Amino acid sequence: MTTVAQLVDSTYRRYLEPPDYQPPMGFLSTGITAGDLALTLESFALPEDRQLLRAGVLLEIDYELIRVLAYDDTNGQATVRRGELDTIPAEHAALAPTKISPPYPRVDVFDAVATNTATLSPSLFSVRSVLVSPTSAGVAPFPDDLATSIIKVTRENRDQIPVASFALVDYHPQVGGRAVLFPPYVDDMLWFEYRRRVGHPISEAATLEEIGLDPLWIPAVLAGAAGEMMIGRDVSRATQEWVSQSLEAEGINFGQRQQIGFGLLQYRQVKIEEFKREQTQQHKSITFRRTSPWKTSEGSIL
Amino acid sequence: VTLAPSHAENETRPRGLGYGARLGTAWYRLAVHPDAPLTIQTRDQLAERSADGTNAFENMLKTGFAWVRGDFTGGEGLDRYPRTPPHPLDDTRYFLSENLDLRRPGAGRPYSITLSRRHEPWYTAPSTITEVRATVDKLYVAYEDEIRGFLDDGDPSPDTLFAFPAAVVSFDVSDSDEGIALLTNGELWHKPIGTDTWTEITAGAGVLDDITGVWIVKGRVILAQRDPASAVAGKLVDLALGVTGTPAVPTYSVTPFTVDTFAADVLAVEDSGMCVLAITTDRMIRSYVPRSDAAADPPVLALQSLTPMPRGEQPIAVAHSSSKLLILTAHENVLRAYAAVQHDELTNFVIGDLTELRTWESVQIPTNPMQRLVMATRDEFRWLVTTEGEGTDLWRYDLVTTGLHNHVHVDDDHMEGLVVWQERDYTYDLHTDQLSRTSVFYEASGYLITPLINFNLNTDINWTELSIQAFDLIAGGGAQVLIYISSDDAALLDPDHESWRLALSLTSPTIDAQLVPLAGERWPKLALKLELRSWPDGAGSPRVTQVGVRGIPAAQEVVVQLPMSVADQVEAPGRMPVRIPGWGDELFDELLELRGHALDLFLVEPPLRIRGVVTQVAQPVTYISHRGSPGRLCMVEILGDVLAEDASQLGLGEPDLGVALLGVSLLGVGEV
């Protein structure tokens, strides 16, 4: 089951910190608790990385940003302040990778991934079916907060006879939340086929299923997240060339003088359009209906 | 030099960390780009040394050094080579030779090396030879109670023969053929100029007693006498006074003039041009000059000065030519030869400028100093040196070049007498009846050992080629010109040293000049032994006009120009560039401290190890790399020798990148 954390990792791996473009880092000599204010690093990737350790520098271990207050060259110990920039002090294991002055903090990359996931909609949506049991005549709770419109309603016990009139409302007093309204004579279980927007993940643990992200759309999310992170940054020429070549391989040429960040965002848009076309092709038999029961032209409540 | 604590020192995989060069103990990154390439140039050390080119025989070529000689008239006597400052003779000197004729050629003829003509028996006297003397026209041989004269230097046929009443102890003849002879019975016999008639000199009672030696010098008959009353008192007597008869046919009589008395015996009397010299057993050489008190008086010999020899050395012979003297001294079994100058009246006729030419140890000191031990010709002194058990060598001292040569070796342990007559050397053994002389045939073989050649370099030299110019070889004569090589100092004075190995051998008369490549000969110095072998019948000798060797310094002196990164930005493979504020300045300060230091430079690509000195650390310059990032570099220049080009020795792994990839624009021979 793919999680958002994996999307964040992919963003690093594919764009921000590919394996041949690693940030300066060392490793924690010993594990630290959330309250420890001193740490020691070892096994620096380059001998010069040690030079980066000085007062004011931020370290990143897991999701936490830690500020170096002082560094002792003789014993390699750094005095630190924990939980910098709204991160949460946490326990970190020995040999945890410690990035020094990370150009792309993970919390920000997660935010970028989350944003780029959520903003796939309304361009992109998914179609789902759900079996709902009315709580009272003409009202049934609707279990999916990401649903945006009902496509079709059928009665389960009557050979899938469509229900002609229905409406999705965000609140109904009888349900205490989202509800579907339909004619009162319909008293059996109903199948609802509906469109679902992509949700905004609030943690890296969220699965793609939970946020309604079709795995096919991941490239657009990654490119968008990476693009956002890179905009305005001094990205090395080598990385730019590499990304450009990767994009050109997919038929996308965003121009030599365009910033890599914008190029990636353009790439994201291209992918979204592509997915949209595929989606249209896939769901072309769907008749889109307004979901408001009060202003419908296709049917009436009664 | 104090390194920053985070400096990579013992890095075994510098390539993986992006390091390009190790200077001393620390690794550094390079900032190679088209405008600042890494250059490795061989320094043209040969050209720089041309100021040393006073020696026409050691040429510095673009491709190496050449040592060529054809003139060895400087003789042996090299105590070391090359000498600083160079001795004028060094260019024509060698270490050792035997049986080679290295004399100056006649005018218009090239310098050449041939075998010496050997000595062969010429005349066998009826009994043991006592003494041999020569005038311009005649050669006199004394044996027992006879003196035999020869007029022709062809087959020995006695011209005159005179028998005395007693055996001849000593005799002398002047160039004008006046003779004097001392017999064992104390009688003194005289032969006037132009006659073959010897008559006894008569004198008053006791006047001619105790004569120990006779000489004819400057037309005077000089006698050495020992005082009968004292075993150690001697005197020099001039018979010229009291002469009666005609000058051409004088009759010596009763009133000899006592020139000098001293507490010593006289060993030899010799003409030195300005003076009459007497060698006495008190280590002195006494100088006498003919002087007269009044114009009417005939001049008498007057003592002018005494020249002592170095302590412990007894002069035993002196010869004169053109105011130059050759003095032999003896001390126990050590023989020394000195060159000296007969000074004139300004310095009271002393003998000065005594210069030791050579010392021979384990020498048989001549038992009869009355012999002519040293012969002077117009431009040479010649003498014999007999080494116990090793035979006798005829040595030559060239008055023009002042070169000392061992001219020919004779297998005779008792050869003591030497006379030059009709341009030939006549030698005789006082123990035998044999008189030998220079033959028309050549010695069977001879050799010459050059100095150890090193071109003034203190590095290994790849010896690449021998060269030789040889003539007069005979077909079917086998190897007649051979060159052996050795790099061992001990071989210089030992022609049979085990380190000599054959490198060239000429047999054919049709090949005059030869270049023979040498392979695998890498030494800091090399000596050559040139050996000549005569024709099988001894009638001819190969002639060598030039012998040489060529070498290329093995140590590649190179100048490396390293564009060292002194930027704050640190770049490495697999790494995003990182900027460390102040890091570049720290690196530059480190490099500045290296200036003037001797260290080892390890280059990752191309894999080279260079030992040298940091000669320059230029000021940093900022540049824009082809990746678009601004960088900062400073050029560091190192002058040194390439120690190894094998990557495995550096622990850098396999070289996998072309040199040009890292911006090495020039790798090869070039002038700096």
Chai-1 contact restraints between the chains, C-beta under 6 A:
chainA,res_idxA,chainB,res_idxB,connection_type,confidence,min_distance_angstrom,max_distance_angstrom,comment,restraint_id
A,D20,B,G574,contact,1.0,0.0,6.0,A-B,restraint_1
A,Y21,B,M576,contact,1.0,0.0,6.0,A-B,restraint_2
A,Q22,B,G574,contact,1.0,0.0,6.0,A-B,restraint_3
A,Q22,B,R575,contact,1.0,0.0,6.0,A-B,restraint_4
A,P23,B,M576,contact,1.0,0.0,6.0,A-B,restraint_5
A,P24,B,V578,contact,1.0,0.0,6.0,A-B,restraint_6
A,L46,B,L17,contact,1.0,0.0,6.0,A-B,restraint_7
A,L46,B,A572,contact,1.0,0.0,6.0,A-B,restraint_8
A,P47,B,S6,contact,1.0,0.0,6.0,A-B,restraint_9
A,P47,B,A8,contact,1.0,0.0,6.0,A-B,restraint_10
A,E48,B,S6,contact,1.0,0.0,6.0,A-B,restraint_11
A,E48,B,V570,contact,1.0,0.0,6.0,A-B,restraint_12
A,R50,B,S6,contact,1.0,0.0,6.0,A-B,restraint_13
A,Q51,B,S6,contact,1.0,0.0,6.0,A-B,restraint_14
A,Q51,B,I580,contact,1.0,0.0,6.0,A-B,restraint_15
A,Q51,B,W583,contact,1.0,0.0,6.0,A-B,restraint_16
A,L52,B,I580,contact,1.0,0.0,6.0,A-B,restraint_17
A,D73,B,P5,contact,1.0,0.0,6.0,A-B,restraint_18
A,R237,B,R627,contact,1.0,0.0,6.0,A-B,restraint_19
A,R237,B,G628,contact,1.0,0.0,6.0,A-B,restraint_20
A,A238,B,R627,contact,1.0,0.0,6.0,A-B,restraint_21
